[in-house]
Amino acid sequence: MKKCTFLLPAIGVLALSFSLPVRAEDGIVDYSKYGDYAKYGTVKDVPGACSYEAIAKKHYAGRTLRIIAHAVPVLGEPADLHAKQFADLTGAKVDVVHVPFGDLFQRVMIPFQTNQEAYDVLFYGSLWIGDFHDFLAPVPKAYQDVSGMRDVTKTHKGIATWGDTMLQYPVDGDRHYMKYRTDVLENPEMQARYKAKTGKELRVPKTWEEYNEVAKFFSGWDWAGDGKPHFGSAEVTKRDDLMFSAFISRVAAYAKNPNVKGGFFFDLATMEPQVNNPGWVKGLEMFIDAKKAFPPGGGNFGLGDEIFSFGGGQALMSYSWDDAFIQATEPGNPIRDKVATSPLPGSNEVWNRVTKKWDHFDIPNQVAYETWGWTSAVAKLSKNQDMAFDYLCFFSNEANASVDLKIGRFGINPYREAHFKSQYWAGAMDWSQKTADNYVGTLNWIDKSNNRVFDLRVPGVNQFMTAMAAGVSQAMAGAKTPQAAMDEVAAEWRRIVDRIGKDKVREAYANVVALEDNER
Amino acid sequence: MRGYKYLFLLPGLLVLVSIILFPLLFTIRVSLSGWDVNQPGLNWIGGENYARMLSDNRFWEALARLDVMAIGTVLLQYVLGFALALLVWRDIRCKRFFRVLFLVPMMTTPVIMTVIWRTIFSESLGPVNDVLNRIDLPSVPWITDGAMAFISVMIVEVWQWTPFMFLLLLAGLLSLPREPFLAAAIDGAGPIRTFFRVTFPAMAPISISALIIRFIEASKILDTVYVLTSGGPGTATETSSYYIYIRGLRDFQIGYASALSFTYLVIMIVTLTIVAKLLARVLLVRST
């Protein structure tokens, strides 16, 4: 027996090579062990520090990596998939805990606050950086220099950074934009019909007034020719189900004045909430006005309903994350190649909080809303930071990112320069060149825009957002006037600021304003 | 000798203290702290959270809404549960089948069933509005109108928990002695008179228990609201437990949510004690 011990490493290597998730001969990732992911196309390992080849050289046998992620499939499924691959490559034991979105914040925060070393890797919403930053380990320089990270756009590196330190490991990129049906808005018959009725040209809406008008015109009748009534606009309106993001999309056009620096949510100098200024109230009034163009039940649509309504062909227009558009462009969808994207509509009148007057813009003020998305980080208390960063590096390597982007339910969206090229989508996603060009054009417009809003990335962001959603929801339900509802929200925001501490909120908000004002 | 008695009681007491008293006392302590997203731990802020609660209209409105919802759903469950129990108490065909069938809603997972109900109530794609439209009736805004959303939550609650009431009341009916019914029959009492003079009074003790148990459960309603309406539209379906959930776990205002929870517990104990006494007075006095 003693004579045979020299064979053990060789046997180990041989056994490992049989279970490796990448084929040795051509570097093609082998998904046969993990599910039917091969149907999304062949993916080849891309050489680099985070590649399958490089990670396979790490040895973490006997160690356990603990990960907390959102429930399957959105983010949870890729976290699981890449955890299994990571385990096969390195010999580590990887435990992934899946948590519904409503519980995710507290499941991360309680161990942080009680100094428990509960998880090594955390996947969560990037807007929570204001609450979590004290508990996160900075991304080491070595990982900031890997090819995948170098390719992350400046905007998404900014989102991952707190002060001057990168604390979040980018794995996703999100923004809100408008989606619409080209077979209607570019249809000469529909254009003539619209002109006959309204006296106006039918085009892709450039302002929210135009958006609402077009949406209302195309509501309640069968413009798709399938024998069913169709509707003008699907929007996320369900309280506490991401409605706050939809509302920010609508408000930004009226309240984010490109000529006024120093804060969209608050006046950074005084920390006075701006949510009840005329710009915000106008945005809410337009949100309420759009109800006339909602599908039945549209006043209580969550994100899933919005995706299904637009992606399923029920609604003419929509705006939010990428998901509805990705669903509409999936193979087999009857509206594939009948959809396009555009930046969020704007407004010709924009509130100036300094002069307390409306500023007129001949070209509508269209604002890029770089909304929150999924991000990841390593806990400062983790004793497995080396393994944790290797996992994240592997999770987001070029090969994995390319397959993750193709699977709509994964919730992973473009965040690298490579993803902002139409060849990528025409090739990898098998989109028509026209669809790919249009999509990438919108993404680039948003990413390069100098007129942007970000989420309120400050301590207690959930308190601010739930207060805002409650006020908006009450106005939407007709229980309060828009002004009264937003006055109440502003009062609640003042109380929250007082509780958390004005200086603390201001210090955090300065980071957001620096992004908005293009100072970073 | 007396010392031994307490020694034997000690394990039970320890369990009681650890699983009931400690969480309760800890909640009270947390409620006197400013534990927040920004302030971890148990600092001492006295009654600040309680003072804040007094002016928190949303909490009190949610409590009032909960009262209406709990009373409405539990009374409906009682009436329906009693009717179903009477139905299968008699010698009818397929009695065993119906007894099991009526229990099915209670055995399903509330969250899953609420997702299914949300689909049923879907105003765009749900079957209910589709059926209404086919018979030329207008669609109903089941979830988007405040009053209808409130009714929708009640429908789901009644559907889910009537079987519980049915189960308890059927057990009560099966345990009733036969003699009073024979006596009533000999005296020529019809079914309605027998019900009101014999069955209903005899069922008073079990009715009180069933109602109280259901009131306690109904007052904790959260999952149905969470999945079906998220408390909306506006705050039309926001109940106390959902509001506490929002404050505690979404907003991470742990101290304030603890104050709300403790207050809510006290209010529920007082209210349910009064309700139990009233029910006992009304039903038991009538039965004697």
HADDOCK unambig.tbl for C-alpha pairs under 7 A between the chains (distance, minus, plus):
assign (segid A and resid 102 and name CA) (segid B and resid 250 and name CA) 6.71 0.50 0.50
assign (segid A and resid 103 and name CA) (segid B and resid 249 and name CA) 6.85 0.50 0.50
assign (segid A and resid 106 and name CA) (segid B and resid 249 and name CA) 5.91 0.50 0.50
assign (segid A and resid 106 and name CA) (segid B and resid 252 and name CA) 6.80 0.50 0.50
assign (segid A and resid 113 and name CA) (segid B and resid 40 and name CA) 5.62 0.50 0.50
assign (segid A and resid 239 and name CA) (segid B and resid 230 and name CA) 6.26 0.50 0.50
assign (segid A and resid 239 and name CA) (segid B and resid 232 and name CA) 6.28 0.50 0.50
assign (segid A and resid 240 and name CA) (segid B and resid 230 and name CA) 6.51 0.50 0.50
assign (segid A and resid 295 and name CA) (segid B and resid 124 and name CA) 6.56 0.50 0.50
assign (segid A and resid 296 and name CA) (segid B and resid 123 and name CA) 4.99 0.50 0.50
assign (segid A and resid 296 and name CA) (segid B and resid 124 and name CA) 4.95 0.50 0.50
assign (segid A and resid 297 and name CA) (segid B and resid 122 and name CA) 6.53 0.50 0.50
assign (segid A and resid 297 and name CA) (segid B and resid 123 and name CA) 4.72 0.50 0.50
assign (segid A and resid 297 and name CA) (segid B and resid 124 and name CA) 6.11 0.50 0.50
assign (segid A and resid 297 and name CA) (segid B and resid 141 and name CA) 6.69 0.50 0.50
assign (segid A and resid 297 and name CA) (segid B and resid 143 and name CA) 6.79 0.50 0.50
assign (segid A and resid 297 and name CA) (segid B and resid 144 and name CA) 5.89 0.50 0.50
assign (segid A and resid 299 and name CA) (segid B and resid 144 and name CA) 5.52 0.50 0.50
assign (segid A and resid 300 and name CA) (segid B and resid 143 and name CA) 6.82 0.50 0.50
assign (segid A and resid 300 and name CA) (segid B and resid 144 and name CA) 5.73 0.50 0.50
assign (segid A and resid 459 and name CA) (segid B and resid 38 and name CA) 6.64 0.50 0.50
assign (segid A and resid 460 and name CA) (segid B and resid 37 and name CA) 6.11 0.50 0.50
assign (segid A and resid 460 and name CA) (segid B and resid 251 and name CA) 6.98 0.50 0.50
assign (segid A and resid 462 and name CA) (segid B and resid 250 and name CA) 6.46 0.50 0.50
assign (segid A and resid 462 and name CA) (segid B and resid 251 and name CA) 5.15 0.50 0.50
assign (segid A and resid 463 and name CA) (segid B and resid 251 and name CA) 4.70 0.50 0.50
assign (segid A and resid 470 and name CA) (segid B and resid 234 and name CA) 6.37 0.50 0.50
assign (segid A and resid 473 and name CA) (segid B and resid 233 and name CA) 6.23 0.50 0.50
assign (segid A and resid 473 and name CA) (segid B and resid 234 and name CA) 4.36 0.50 0.50
assign (segid A and resid 474 and name CA) (segid B and resid 234 and name CA) 3.82 0.50 0.50
assign (segid A and resid 474 and name CA) (segid B and resid 235 and name CA) 6.65 0.50 0.50
assign (segid A and resid 477 and name CA) (segid B and resid 233 and name CA) 5.75 0.50 0.50
assign (segid A and resid 477 and name CA) (segid B and resid 234 and name CA) 5.47 0.50 0.50
assign (segid A and resid 500 and name CA) (segid B and resid 38 and name CA) 6.18 0.50 0.50
